[in-house]
Amino acid sequence: MANNENHGAVAPAPGTAPDQGRPGRHVPERKCILTGEHDTRASLIRLALAPDGTILPDLRAKAPGRGAWIGVDRAALETALAKGKLKGALSRAFKTGDITIPADLPALIEDGLRRAALDRLGLEMRSGAVLTGSDKISEAARRGRLHLLLHAADASEDGNRKLDQSLRVGQDAEGSDLRGVVIPADRTILSMALGRDNVVHIGVTVPASAVRVADALGRWCGFIGRSESASALRNSSAGSIGAQIEK
């Protein structure tokens, strides 16, 4: 069984996601109602007020009307919900105390982010941007054609290590700690998402697809507290050479 620590780095994905910004382009920011910190829309989660006063996650940030933004992980959100801090912050943001917060709001957000990430993988698979199978991934990695390398949560350490080495060869980064990212989905979940049998490793060969996948997975990993994976995925989305994780 693989170590589920989410060490990781990813191959470069030239270009950036629309919400992550490009040189010379202003990226709008929003403020987290719980921490007061500012960040990009892509890094925060929008909460919307339904007509009946229910607070619901608006993960695509498309719902009409006013919204409130949060930038905390699930554990912090659950604490804020239990202590009443979330209700107070939302009441101020929406200028009304007549709101209902579902007790399972953190679970609704996590489930939505998980579905969005897995759906994105499936879409990119159907577009031809995703490779599965260790041999195909290794060959593409050694040729420098991978822009994102992912490992299932239950992938073997040996399998991860071999593909990570192929990645370093292709990126001319031998001797570094450049490696793929272990994501919080096992091979059964990934196989269902991609419509393939026994998906243990995933390689993304198209830069724009790698950015979209990294964005979706990074939001999910960040919310569930997998900070190292989230950081590595954000670096990929921003077009970085890849995060080097200190041992």
RONUGU-464596 format. One line per field, with one value per residue (C-alpha): residue number from 1; residue in one letter; x, y, z. Coordinates in pm, whole numbers. Layout:
<nodes>
n <- [NUM  ...]
res <- [A  ...]
px <- [X  ...]
py <- [Y  ...]
pz <- [Z  ...]
</nodes>
This chain:
<nodes>
n <- [1  2  3  4  5  6  7  8  9  10  11  12  13  14  15  16  17  18  19  20  21  22  23  24  25  26  27  28  29  30  31  32  33  34  35  36  37  38  39  40  41  42  43  44  45  46  47  48  49  50  51  52  53  54  55  56  57  58  59  60  61  62  63  64  65  66  67  68  69  70  71  72  73  74  75  76  77  78  79  80  81  82  83  84  85  86  87  88  89  90  91  92  93  94  95  96  97  98  99  100  101  102  103  104  105  106  107  108  109  110  111  112  113  114  115  116  117  118  119  120  121  122  123  124  125  126  127  128  129  130  131  132  133  134  135  136  137  138  139  140  141  142  143  144  145  146  147  148  149  150  151  152  153  154  155  156  157  158  159  160  161  162  163  164  165  166  167  168  169  170  171  172  173  174  175  176  177  178  179  180  181  182  183  184  185  186  187  188  189  190  191  192  193  194  195  196  197  198  199  200  201  202  203  204  205  206  207  208  209  210  211  212  213  214  215  216  217  218  219  220  221  222  223  224  225  226  227  228  229  230  231  232  233  234  235  236  237  238  239  240  241  242  243  244  245  246  247]
res <- [M  A  N  N  E  N  H  G  A  V  A  P  A  P  G  T  A  P  D  Q  G  R  P  G  R  H  V  P  E  R  K  C  I  L  T  G  E  H  D  T  R  A  S  L  I  R  L  A  L  A  P  D  G  T  I  L  P  D  L  R  A  K  A  P  G  R  G  A  W  I  G  V  D  R  A  A  L  E  T  A  L  A  K  G  K  L  K  G  A  L  S  R  A  F  K  T  G  D  I  T  I  P  A  D  L  P  A  L  I  E  D  G  L  R  R  A  A  L  D  R  L  G  L  E  M  R  S  G  A  V  L  T  G  S  D  K  I  S  E  A  A  R  R  G  R  L  H  L  L  L  H  A  A  D  A  S  E  D  G  N  R  K  L  D  Q  S  L  R  V  G  Q  D  A  E  G  S  D  L  R  G  V  V  I  P  A  D  R  T  I  L  S  M  A  L  G  R  D  N  V  V  H  I  G  V  T  V  P  A  S  A  V  R  V  A  D  A  L  G  R  W  C  G  F  I  G  R  S  E  S  A  S  A  L  R  N  S  S  A  G  S  I  G  A  Q  I  E  K]
px <- [0  136  216  -75  132  68  425  444  547  420  561  524  198  270  3  -230  -592  -820  -877  -513  -396  -145  140  -5  -360  -545  -705  -1009  -994  -1259  -1244  -1306  -1586  -1428  -1062  -1076  -801  -819  -759  -860  -1207  -1051  -899  -1219  -1562  -1877  -2185  -2518  -2845  -3143  -3485  -3602  -3307  -3100  -2726  -2593  -2250  -2211  -1892  -1903  -1978  -2261  -2570  -2748  -2765  -2527  -2266  -2027  -1681  -1490  -1128  -1096  -1070  -1340  -1211  -1209  -1552  -1699  -1558  -1700  -2037  -2046  -1950  -2195  -1918  -2026  -2385  -2272  -2041  -2309  -2572  -2342  -2252  -2615  -2745  -3009  -3034  -3309  -3083  -3066  -2732  -2757  -2583  -2413  -2284  -1918  -2008  -2205  -1902  -1662  -1892  -1933  -1559  -1495  -1750  -1615  -1260  -1353  -1584  -1300  -1072  -1340  -1387  -1015  -994  -1261  -1079  -769  -552  -514  -299  -345  -125  226  407  234  278  644  719  545  715  1063  998  901  539  371  234  75  136  -114  -108  -409  -430  -372  -93  219  526  732  498  498  875  932  701  839  1185  1057  909  1241  1425  1185  1202  1583  1542  1727  1849  1559  1247  1015  736  374  90  -94  -462  -742  -908  -826  -804  -1170  -1289  -1050  -1148  -1514  -1439  -1233  -1430  -1121  -1013  -759  -656  -369  -169  -276  -69  -198  -24  -202  -97  -443  -597  -333  -423  -794  -734  -489  -737  -1021  -809  -634  -964  -1076  -744  -722  -1069  -1012  -681  -442  -229  83  -110  -307  14  176  -137  -157  203  114  -188  30  275  553  832  694  712  1020  914  1167  1244]
py <- [0  339  606  848  1153  1395  1488  1601  1808  1821  1881  2229  2326  2630  2897  2955  2900  3196  3276  3230  3523  3595  3845  4192  4082  4196  3910  4009  3899  3832  3837  3532  3619  3401  3504  3843  3736  3811  3558  3488  3355  3028  2978  3049  2888  3091  3046  3161  3254  3062  3233  3038  3161  2843  2879  2654  2604  2767  2595  2732  3082  3116  3156  3493  3739  3815  3567  3523  3372  3138  3029  2776  2399  2161  2131  2509  2540  2276  2462  2794  2628  2467  2787  3008  3211  3110  3220  3554  3614  3514  3731  4030  3944  3903  4173  3943  3703  3507  3234  2858  2680  2307  2101  1907  2214  2104  1761  1921  2130  1835  1614  1888  1950  1578  1535  1837  1703  1354  1489  1707  1404  1220  1512  1542  1166  1183  1472  1257  1454  1179  867  561  256  269  191  465  718  630  668  1006  1122  1031  1224  1533  1516  1501  1819  1651  1315  1176  866  693  689  313  305  116  309  117  206  571  578  439  690  975  887  887  1230  1362  1224  1393  1722  1710  1717  1404  1431  1658  1570  1632  1377  1309  1398  1141  1231  1131  882  513  307  202  563  669  374  471  837  761  462  242  -67  -50  317  358  638  925  1137  1456  1548  1870  2188  2348  2020  1987  2335  2251  1920  2077  2354  2112  1869  2149  2294  1952  1868  2209  2186  1842  1946  1777  2090  1946  1805  2128  2332  2114  2130  2508  2533  2329  2545  2857  2714  2648  2401  2218  2232  2081  1922  1936  1600]
pz <- [0  -91  160  134  225  -56  -136  -486  -773  -1122  -1462  -1605  -1765  -1983  -1952  -1663  -1579  -1652  -1286  -1192  -1398  -1668  -1681  -1718  -1642  -1332  -1142  -931  -570  -308  70  287  530  800  789  620  381  9  -267  -625  -701  -815  -470  -277  -251  -310  -94  -233  -65  -204  -224  81  287  263  221  -55  -213  -554  -666  -1020  -890  -1141  -922  -950  -665  -384  -276  14  -19  210  189  470  471  587  944  992  832  1063  1363  1241  1182  1527  1708  1519  1359  1010  1066  1200  906  656  824  789  430  321  558  702  991  819  686  721  707  633  900  622  436  467  326  41  -52  -35  -241  -501  -530  -555  -832  -1019  -1006  -1121  -1391  -1518  -1542  -1738  -1978  -2045  -2095  -2362  -2530  -2572  -2330  -2068  -2067  -1845  -1814  -1670  -1996  -2196  -1917  -1868  -2239  -2257  -1938  -2063  -2382  -2184  -2298  -1956  -1805  -1505  -1336  -1086  -866  -709  -331  -329  -588  -483  -377  -631  -917  -814  -784  -1133  -1300  -1091  -1219  -1578  -1513  -1385  -1687  -1928  -1739  -1716  -1340  -1229  -873  -777  -579  -873  -859  -939  -705  -495  -508  -265  -499  -522  -840  -822  -815  -1091  -1309  -1282  -1353  -1664  -1790  -1791  -1599  -1317  -1344  -1099  -1264  -1487  -1722  -1885  -2209  -2312  -2124  -2109  -1993  -1723  -1595  -1581  -1404  -1159  -1078  -1004  -805  -619  -495  -373  -206  -41  109  261  413  172  165  2  -291  -322  -325  -592  -805  -771  -888  -1194  -1266  -1242  -1496  -1247  -1310  -1009  -634  -477  -150  131  281]
</nodes>
